């Protein structure tokens, strides 16, 4: 299957879970351990309790910014291994039709676990 389509589908599922504040749906999209890169630090998430804290921090950040629409548009994605895709996307944070911030370029890695593609590594800039 096309890696760009797989990457976009994964982004859509994760974004929907975040906006819905649905931790269970979000957790199904994550492969533990999950490495998160921020602008100035890294976070290695190894348990569901740690993942819940990271999820809540992200949700709280979006709520504080008034985000009503969290759209991520895949720009490129390639297989770097048989069961790993790395991709780039633009992130749009929108509040009632207006951008909260300028769209920015981000990236993720997804890995295949059985039939499912899950996020194993993320780079955030919010």
N, C-alpha and C positions, 0 to 999 in steps of 0.2 A: 504494500500500500504506500501511497505517496507520503513521505515524511512531513511535508508541510500541512497536509490535511490532518494527520495524526496529531501533530503539534497544536494546530488550531482547535481541534476537538478537545484536547486536554485543557488548553487555556480556557475555553468556554465553560467546561464543567467546573473548573476550579473557581473562575470568576463568579459564576452563578451561586456556588456554595458560599463564597465570601459575602456577596451582597445579601443573600438570604440568611446570613449568620447561622448557617447549618454546619456545625462542627463535624457531625458524622459523615456528611457528604464530602466535606473537605478532607477529612482523614482518609477516606477511601481513595483519594487522588495522590496520596503521599506514600513514598517508599522510605521506610526508616532503615538506617539513619538518614536524615535529611539535612543537607548542608545549605545554610542560607548565608549569602554574602550581602552585607550592607555596605554603604559608602566607606565606613571607617572601621568595620568590625565583621566578625564571622560568628555564626551560631550553629553548633552541631546539635540537632534535635535527635534524641535517641529513644524517647518514650512518648506514649500518648499524652501523658500529663504535661510534658514539655511542649509537645505540639499544640495542645490546647492553649497554653499560655501565649505561644507565638501567634496562634490564630486570633486570640482575643486582642492582642496588641495591634495586629493589622486591622481588625474590624474597628477597634476604638479609634485608630488613626483616621480611617476613612470616614467614620461617623463625625469626628471632630472637624473634618474638612467639609462636611455636608455632602459627601459624595452620594449621588443617587444612581449613577451609572458608572460601572467599572468595566471598560472595554479594552481588551488586548487583541491587537491585530497582528497575526503572524506575518513576518516579512521574509524570513528564510528559515529553513530547517533541513538538516542532513543527517543521515545515518553516520555515526562515527565508529560504531560497532554494530554488530548484527542486532543487538537488543538495546541500543542506546541512540537516542536522537538528541542533538543539540540545536537549539533554535534561537532566533532573535525576533522580537516583537516590539511594537509601539504600544505603550500604555496610555490610555486616556482616562483621566479622572474628571467626571462631569457632575455638576450639581444643577439640577433643573434646567438642563440644556446649555449650560455655560461651563467651559473648561475651568476647573479649579486650579490646575497648573498646566504648563505647556506639556504636550505629549512628550514622552521620553522613551528612549530605546532601552530595552531590558532583555535579559536572556534567561533561559532555563534549560535543564537537561531532563529528559524523561527516559525511563527504562521500562522494558517489557517484563512483566511478571505474569506468566501464563498468557492469557489473552488480553490482559489489561496493561495500559501504559500509565505509569505513575511518575510523579515528579521526584527526582532524587537530589537535584541541586538547583538553586535559584539565586538570582542576583536582583536585589531590590534597590530602588532609589526613590523612596517616598518618606 
